[in-house]
Every structure is written in structure tokens, then in C-alpha cells.
Amino acid sequence: MLKRSKILIVSSLLALSIGAASGAMAGPRGDFSEARLERMASHLELSTEQLTQIRAIIDDARPSLRAYRDQLRDNRQQWRQINEADSVDEQALQALANEKGDLMASMMVERSQLQRAIRAVLTAEQKEKMSQMKKRHKGRKHRG
């Protein structure tokens, strides 16, 4: 019974985090759309050279981040298929949960590397502005 409860809790958490992760990787919020990059360039007053460098960094990272997003989508589809079956294969669910955890961990490391590479292009003043922007954005996200 305890094992089944753990699986239900894990499956609920996975369902919530899968949606959050896929949203974070796709579209203008997570995948550095051109509009997002232009806003960042404007707010941070990036030079043309900095903008070119940052575009190159993002373009280099984009295929890998998209691959993670695609793998997470496939994982989610497999999860749904198994979960909707009349007889649920708990070992398969556990394997998918482990796979998702590994994918998320790898994606987090890669996104961190991307952020550090971008910050390396910025001046001290721009880094401070970016930190302030993130704080303001985080504050808006949690209003309810």
C-alpha cells in the first residue's frame, strides 16, 4: 500500500512538473525567441558585438535544449499510454519517472551552462541589471 501511495504521489508530481518543464522550454518564455532576446538587449543596452555573441551562444545551445524538450514530450506520451491502460505496469512507470528525472537534471545543467555563457559576455553593470530584472520578474510570477 505504501509503495502504491508513493507511486501516486510521484505520478502527480511528474504530471505537474512535466507541464512546467515543457512550457519552460517552448515558446517565447523558455526558448529565447528573437523577441525575448531583443527585449533583453534593450533592457541591458547590449552592444552589437555582445548581441552577436549571445545569439551565437543561444544558437549553439538551442538544438540540445530542443532535443531535451522532445525527449520529455515522448516520455510524457509514454507515461499517458501506460497510465491509461487497464493494467498499469508500475515498473514501466518507475522507469519513465527515472528517465524523466535524468532528462530534467541534464537539461538543468545545460541551461545553467547557457546562462553562465551569456553572463560571461555581460559587463558588471549589465549583470547587475539582469539580476534586478530577474528579481522583478520572479516577484510578478508569484503574485496571486
PAPAZA-504300 format. One line per 5 residues: number of its first residue (from 0); for each residue x, y, z of N, C-alpha, C. Coordinates in steps of 0.1 Angstrom, whole numbers. Example, Ala and Ser with C-alpha at 12.3 -4.5 7.8 and 13.67 -1.06 7.14 Angstrom:
0> 132/-57/78/123/-45/78/132/-33/78 ~ 128/-22/71/137/-11/71/129/0/79;
This chain:
0> 8/-12/0/0/0/0/9/13/0 ~ 19/12/8/28/24/9/35/26/-5 ~ 39/15/-11/45/17/-24/36/23/-34 ~ 23/19/-34/13/24/-43/11/39/-41 ~ 11/43/-28/9/57/-24/21/65/-30;
5> 33/60/-28/45/67/-33/44/69/-48 ~ 39/59/-55/38/59/-70/28/70/-74 ~ 17/70/-67/6/80/-70/12/94/-67 ~ 19/96/-56/25/109/-54/35/113/-64 ~ 44/104/-68/54/107/-78/47/110/-91;
10> 36/102/-95/30/104/-108/23/118/-108 ~ 17/122/-97/11/135/-96/21/146/-97 ~ 32/145/-90/43/155/-91/49/155/-105 ~ 50/144/-112/56/143/-125/46/150/-135 ~ 33/148/-133/24/154/-142/25/169/-141;
15> 26/174/-129/27/189/-127/40/194/-133 ~ 51/187/-130/64/192/-134/66/191/-149 ~ 60/181/-155/62/179/-170/56/191/-177 ~ 44/195/-173/38/207/-179/46/219/-177 ~ 52/221/-165/60/232/-162/73/232/-171;
20> 79/220/-172/91/219/-179/89/221/-194 ~ 78/216/-199/76/217/-214/73/232/-217 ~ 66/239/-208/63/253/-210/75/261/-209 ~ 84/257/-200/97/265/-199/106/263/-211 ~ 105/253/-218/114/250/-229/108/255/-242;
25> 95/257/-243/89/260/-256/85/275/-256 ~ 85/280/-268/79/293/-269/87/305/-264 ~ 82/316/-264/89/328/-261/95/329/-246 ~ 89/322/-237/93/323/-223/106/315/-221 ~ 107/303/-227/119/295/-224/129/293/-235;
30> 125/295/-247/134/292/-258/140/304/-265 ~ 143/314/-257/150/326/-262/145/330/-276 ~ 133/333/-277/128/338/-290/135/351/-294 ~ 134/354/-306/140/367/-310/135/379/-303 ~ 122/379/-300/116/390/-293/121/391/-279;
35> 123/379/-272/128/379/-259/142/384/-259 ~ 150/380/-269/164/384/-270/165/399/-272 ~ 156/404/-281/156/419/-283/152/427/-271 ~ 143/422/-263/139/429/-250/151/429/-241 ~ 158/417/-240/169/417/-231/180/426/-236;
40> 182/427/-249/192/436/-255/189/450/-252 ~ 176/454/-253/172/467/-250/174/471/-235 ~ 169/462/-226/170/465/-212/184/466/-207 ~ 193/457/-213/207/457/-208/216/466/-216 ~ 210/472/-226/218/481/-235/230/473/-241;
45> 228/462/-247/238/454/-252/244/460/-265 ~ 257/459/-266/264/464/-278/260/454/-290 ~ 263/458/-302/260/449/-313/269/437/-312 ~ 281/438/-308/290/427/-306/285/417/-295 ~ 280/423/-284/275/414/-274/263/407/-279;
50> 254/413/-286/242/407/-291/246/396/-301 ~ 256/398/-309/260/388/-318/266/376/-311 ~ 274/378/-300/279/368/-292/268/360/-285 ~ 259/366/-280/248/360/-272/239/352/-282 ~ 237/357/-294/229/350/-304/236/337/-307;
55> 249/337/-309/257/325/-312/257/315/-301 ~ 257/320/-288/257/311/-277/243/304/-277 ~ 233/311/-279/219/306/-278/217/296/-290 ~ 222/300/-302/220/291/-313/227/278/-312 ~ 239/279/-305/246/266/-302/239/257/-292;
60> 232/263/-283/225/255/-272/211/251/-277 ~ 205/258/-286/191/255/-290/189/241/-294 ~ 197/234/-303/194/221/-307/193/211/-295 ~ 203/212/-286/203/203/-275/191/205/-266 ~ 188/218/-263/176/221/-254/163/216/-261;
65> 162/217/-274/150/212/-281/150/197/-280 ~ 161/191/-281/162/176/-280/157/172/-266 ~ 161/179/-256/155/175/-242/140/177/-242 ~ 135/188/-248/121/191/-248/114/180/-255 ~ 119/175/-267/113/164/-274/113/151/-267;
70> 124/148/-260/125/136/-252/115/137/-240 ~ 114/148/-234/104/150/-223/90/148/-229 ~ 87/153/-240/74/151/-247/71/136/-249 ~ 81/129/-254/80/115/-257/78/107/-244 ~ 85/111/-234/84/105/-220/69/107/-215;
75> 64/119/-217/51/122/-212/40/114/-220 ~ 42/112/-233/33/104/-241/33/90/-237 ~ 45/84/-234/46/71/-229/39/69/-216 ~ 41/79/-207/35/79/-194/20/78/-195 ~ 15/86/-204/0/86/-205/-5/73/-211;
80> 2/67/-220/-2/54/-226/-2/44/-215 ~ 8/43/-207/9/33/-196/-2/36/-186 ~ -3/48/-182/-12/52/-172/-27/50/-175 ~ -30/51/-188/-44/49/-193/-48/35/-196 ~ -38/26/-195/-41/12/-198/-49/6/-186;
85> -56/-5/-190/-64/-12/-179/-56/-17/-168 ~ -44/-23/-172/-35/-28/-163/-22/-20/-163 ~ -19/-13/-152/-8/-4/-152/5/-11/-148 ~ 15/-9/-156/28/-15/-154/36/-6/-145 ~ 37/-8/-132/43/1/-123/58/1/-125;
90> 64/-10/-130/79/-9/-133/81/0/-144 ~ 73/0/-154/75/9/-166/73/23/-162 ~ 63/26/-153/61/39/-148/74/44/-140 ~ 79/35/-132/91/39/-124/103/41/-134 ~ 104/33/-144/115/36/-154/113/49/-161;
95> 101/52/-164/98/65/-171/101/77/-161 ~ 97/75/-148/100/85/-138/115/88/-137 ~ 122/77/-136/137/78/-135/143/85/-148 ~ 138/81/-159/142/87/-172/139/102/-172 ~ 127/106/-167/124/120/-167/133/127/-157;
100> 136/121/-146/145/128/-136/158/130/-142 ~ 164/120/-150/177/122/-156/176/133/-167 ~ 166/133/-175/164/143/-185/164/157/-179 ~ 156/158/-169/154/171/-162/167/176/-156 ~ 175/167/-150/188/171/-144/197/175/-155;
105> 198/168/-166/207/171/-177/203/185/-183 ~ 190/187/-184/185/199/-190/189/211/-181 ~ 187/209/-168/190/220/-158/205/224/-159 ~ 214/214/-160/228/216/-161/231/224/-174 ~ 225/220/-185/227/227/-198/222/241/-198;
110> 211/243/-192/205/257/-191/214/265/-182 ~ 219/260/-172/228/267/-163/241/271/-171 ~ 246/262/-179/258/265/-187/255/276/-197 ~ 243/276/-202/239/286/-212/238/300/-205 ~ 232/300/-193/231/312/-186/245/318/-182;
115> 254/309/-178/267/313/-174/275/319/-186 ~ 273/312/-198/279/317/-210/274/331/-214 ~ 261/333/-212/256/346/-216/261/356/-206 ~ 261/353/-193/266/363/-183/280/366/-185 ~ 288/357/-191/302/360/-193/304/371/-204;
120> 294/373/-212/295/383/-222/292/397/-217 ~ 285/397/-205/280/410/-200/290/417/-192 ~ 289/430/-191/297/438/-182/291/437/-168 ~ 299/442/-158/294/441/-144/281/448/-142 ~ 280/460/-148/267/468/-148/255/460/-154;
125> 258/454/-165/247/446/-172/243/434/-164 ~ 253/428/-157/250/416/-148/241/421/-137 ~ 244/432/-131/235/438/-121/221/441/-126 ~ 220/447/-137/207/450/-143/199/437/-145 ~ 206/426/-150/200/414/-153/195/407/-140;
130> 203/408/-129/198/403/-116/186/410/-111 ~ 186/423/-113/174/431/-109/162/427/-117 ~ 164/425/-130/153/421/-139/147/408/-135 ~ 156/399/-131/151/385/-127/143/386/-114 ~ 148/395/-105/141/397/-92/127/402/-94;
135> 126/412/-103/113/418/-106/104/408/-113 ~ 109/400/-122/102/390/-129/97/380/-119 ~ 105/375/-111/102/365/-101/91/370/-92 ~ 91/382/-88/81/388/-79/68/389/-86 ~ 67/392/-99/55/392/-107/49/378/-108;
140> 58/368/-110/53/354/-112/45/349/-101 ~ 49/353/-89/43/347/-77/31/355/-71 ~ 27/365/-78/15/372/-73/3/364/-75 ~ -7/365/-67/-18/357/-69/-30/364/-65;
